[in-house]
């Protein structure tokens, strides 16, 4: 599984997908097909799990998460306290009930389920809180920004008490406050640096499908203002947690190419997660909405370079773990190799140095090497990760 560092570091724009039904069936077949069709590496798989509605969705299912992690990808779940599609007025899920402990047992059970996966999970609770369409929104159900922060901190503290430290917390407002009031500004909902690992945002170009939402809007118009606002909240990396563009009203393929170009220039932006869906009301966000749109996701030729890792395992406590790597198609562009262990950088090597690193391991557990080749500007050209285990001596 790819481990995405929670410290803002060298520029590396990761790409993710939400596509219907993956990985609930215990596989990521649709994700694999999209990766083949676009030639772009999909590193993050996004899906939604609710607290109410179908009881199956309110539980942690190991096979669902393993379908993602076994393919070397990062799980990214939106965790939603509501009965799906039942509207915002759901008093059962008012923020005051979460904040005063009425869901503590459920939260603790979910935390233990994620903890026992032993993989890094990115979780986006109560997203788009500065809108007015969810039961946790700050302007419905008697909610407020203060209650939102109290509910978030309570959940976070429960996860910590249950030992679910493998969960990364993603704060994800919508790109424009609605309604537009001072009390509903996204900044009011931010629970603080100690409780947030990733700052994120959802935003869409609705085009002609919903002219009352602003019509055709460029990637810059959609995200530049909110990106500046997020940067001021804290030093964490920034993700675009949901994004899509309509095909009606403009050139969707050009919009996508501009997204990758401008996104690559946004220093704090670490990941983009595309919504590969179609809906009669919302429009056609699909990657395959037309051949030119699919082609727009294809990375530039330089991004097709690869780095291969060789990792020996298992490693015994007190012995050295090693990672060796080789590259294809990147030799002329890589200036330095940056090597990370579980997301923490341990060494930077010049491109001319031997491509091997060893580190003595002091504790048993699951670990992950990540190697990135960066150019003279510090931009990532190639990246790869491999897992390994450290076991006790017998």
N, C-alpha and C positions, 0 to 999 in steps of 0.2 A: 504494500500500500504506500502511496505517496504521502509523505508527511510535509505539510505546508507550514513553514516556520511562522510562529506567532509574533516574532520580532521583525519589524520592518528592516529589510536588509537589501541585498543586491536586487536589482530589477529583474523580475521573472514573472511573466504574465501567464498564469495557469488558466486552463479552460475547462469548463464543466457544462453538464447538460441535465435538464429535467425533461424526461420523455415518459409519457404515460405508461404505467404498469411496471416499468423497470424500477427497482429490482424485486418487486413483491412476489414474483413467481419463482424467486430463488435463482435468477439468472440475469444477465445484462445483455441479452441478445440484441435488443434494439440499440443500445449504446455501441456495441461492437459494430453493428451495421453502419451506424452513423460515422464512426471513426474510419471505417473502410471507405465509405463514400466520399468523405471530405478530405481524408489524408491528414486530418488534424488530431493530435493526441488529446483524448478526453481523460482528464485527470481527476475530475470531481463528478460524482453522481448525486443529484439532488432529488429528494422526494419529500412528501408531506405526511405527517402522522398527527391525528387529532386525539383529543382527550375523550370525546364523546362520539356518538354515532356507532359505527360498526366496532364492537369490542375488540376485534382482531387488530384494528389500527392503533389501539391504545396500549399495546404491549410491545416489548422488544422481542423480535424474532431473529435468532442467531443466523439462520440461513439467508435472511434478507441482507444483513450487513456483510456476511461472508461472501455473498455473490459479488459485492463491490470490492472488498479488501483483497480477496483471493486473486483478483485481476490487477492488483497493484494500484487501485484507485481509492480516493478519499470519500467516505460517506458524509453527506451534508443533509441534515433533516430539518425541516420546518416543523416546529412543535406547537400545535395549535389548541388552546383551550376553548373548544366550542363543539356544538353539533354541526357538522359540515353542511353548508348551504342552507342553514336555518335563519340567516340574517343576523344583524348585530345585536338586536334586543334579546339577549339570553341571560336573564338575571342569575341563573345557576353559575355562570362563569364570570360574574362580575369580579373585577380586580380585588375588591375588598375581601371577597371570600378566599381568594388565593393568599392575599397578604395576611389574613388573620389565621391561617393554618388549616382551613377546612379541606384542603387537598394534599396535606402533608404526606399521608400514607401512600397515595397514588404517586406522588412525585418521588418519594424515596424508593418505591418499587421500580419505577422506570430508571432511576439513577443506578440502582444495583444491576439492572439488566444491561445497561451500557457499560458499567464498570467491568462486568464479567466478560465482555468481549475482548478486553485487553488490546484494543486497537484505538487509535486516535479518531474521535468522532467530532465533527463540527456540527453544532446545534444552533438553530435560529429560533428562539422562542418568541412568540407574540410579535411577529413581524408587522410592519406597516402600521404601527400603533398611532402614528400621526395622521392617519386617514380616519374615516368614520364608517367603515364597512365590516368591522370585526367586533365581536363582543368585548375584546380587550382594548379597543380603541379608547382614547382618552376622553372622548366627548359623548360616549353612550354608556348605558347601564350604571349611571352614577359614578363613572370612573373619573380619574384625573391623572395627570402626569406623576404626581407624588405617589399615588397608589400603584401606578405602574412600576415605579422604582422599588417600592416596598415589596411588591410581588416578585419582581426579578431577583432582588437580593435574597429573599426568603428561599426561592428555588435554588439559587446558587449555593447558599449555605447548606441546604439539605444535600445537594450533590457532593459538596466537600465533606460533609459529615459521613456520607456513605462511601467515601473513598473513590468517587468517580472523577478522579483528576485527569483521566484521559479524554474528558469532554472539553472542547473549546467553545466558548460562548460568543455568539455572533449577534451583534446589535444591528438591526436592519430596518430603518424607517423607509417610507416611500419618498421619492425624490422631491415632492412638493407637499407642504403641509396643507391638509384639507380637513376641516375648514381653516381658513387663513386667519388665525388669531394668535396673539402673543402666548396664551396659555397652551396652545397646541403646537408650538414650534418643536421640531424634533429634538432640539437641545434640551428641552425641559424633561424629556424622558430618559436621558442618558444616566445610567446608574453609577457610572464612575469607572475609572481605569482598573481598579482592583477587581471588577466584576465583568469586564469585557475584554475578550482576546482579539476580536476582529471587529472593525467598524465596517458596515456594509450599507447598501442601498438597493432598492428595487426601482426600476424605471422603464417606461415603454414609449416607443414611437407609435402612436395609435393610427396615424395617417388618416385616410378617408373613412375608416371604419367607425370612428367616433370623432367627428369634427368638433364637437363641443369640448373635447379634451385637448384642444390646441392644434388639431390638424397635423400635417406632416412636420415633424420636428427633428432636427439633426441630432446626432449623438452628442455634440458639444452643448447644444441647447438643453438637452435632456439631463446631462450629468455635470456640467462644469460648475454650476453654482453649488449644488449639494456636495460635490467633491471638496470644495473649499471649506464648507461648513463642517464636514466630517473631519478634515485635517485639523481643525481648531479644537476638536473634542479631546484628542489624545494622540499618542505616537504610534498606535497600533497600525498594522497593515489594513488596507481598505479593499473590500470586495464589491463587485456588482453582483448581488445575490440573485437577482432576477432581471432579465432583459429580453426584449423581443422587438421586432419591427413588423408592422403591417406591410403587406405587399401592395395594397391599394393606396394611391395618392402620391407615389414617388418611386424612386429607384431603390428597392430594398437591397439589391446586391451591392450597390455603391455605398449604402448606409452601413452594411456589415464591414466592408473593407475599411471604411473610415473609422469604425469602432475599433478594429484591431490596430490601426495606425495611431489614432489618438490615444487609445488605451495604453499602448506601448510607451507613449511619451509622458504618461501620468506616473510620476516616480513612486508614489505610495500605493498605486493600484496593483494588487497582487493576483487577483483572479476575476474572471468574468464567467458567469453561469447563464447559459442561454435556455430559454423556455421553448422547447420543441413541441408546441401544442397547436391545435386548431379548435376554434370554438365559434359557433354561429353568432354569438354576441360580441366576443372580443376580437375575432379576426384570425388570420392565418400566420402564426409565428413560426411555422415549421422550417427546419433546415432544408427540406426538400420541396419547398413551395414552388420552385421552378429550377431548371438546370443552372441558370446563371447565379441564383442564390446559393445553391449547393457549392458551386465553384468558388464563391466568395469566401467560404470558410477555409478553403485550402491555404495552408501556410506558404509564405514566400520560400523560394528555393533554399535559402540559407538555413531556414528552420527545419528542413528535411534531414539535416545532419543528425547523427545519432551518437550516443555514448553507451558503451556496454560495460557492465560491472561484473566482476568475479569476486564472490564472497565465500570464504570457507566457513562452514558451520557444522555442528555446534561448536562454540568456543567455551573452554572451561574457565571458571573464575581464576584470576591471577595470570592467565595467558593473554597473548596479544591477538586481538581481532584485526584482520587485514582486509583491505579493499584494493583491488587492482582494476584499472579501467583502460579502455581503448576507445578511440573515436573514429568515426567515418564521416568524411565530408566537412569536417570543421577544423582541420589542422591549420589552415592558413588564417583563420579568424580568431581562434582562441588565444588570448594573451595570458590568462591565469586559470587555474583550477581551484575551485573552492569546495572544500570537503566538510560535510556536516554529519554529526552523529545525533540522531533523534532531534533534528532541527537546529542544533546548536553548532555554529561553525567551530571546527577544531584546527583547521589549517588552510592556508592559501599557498599554492605552489605555482611557480612560473610554468609556462607551457613547455619549457625546455627540460624541466625536472622529470625524474622518474615518476611514472604514474602508478604509484603504490603508496599506501599509508597504513600504518599499524598503530594500534592503541591498546594498552593493557586494560583489561576489563575487571572491575572490582566487585560487581554485583551481578547476580543472575537476573534474567529477564529477557524481554524481547527488545531488540534494537533495530535501528535502520540507518544504513549509510546512504547519504545523498551526495552526488558529485555533480557540480555545475561548471561548465566551461563558459567564461565570460570574455567579452571583447575589451578593447582599450577603454571604452566608456563605462565598463562595468555592467553592460547589458548581458543577460544570459542568452547564450546561443544554443547550448545543448544541456540537458539535465536528465539524470536517471537516479532511481532509488532501488535499493535491495534490502530485504529484511534478513536478520539472522538472530540466533538464540545464544544466550550465555547460560551455561548450566553449572551447577555446583560440582566440585571434585568429589569423587567417590573414594 
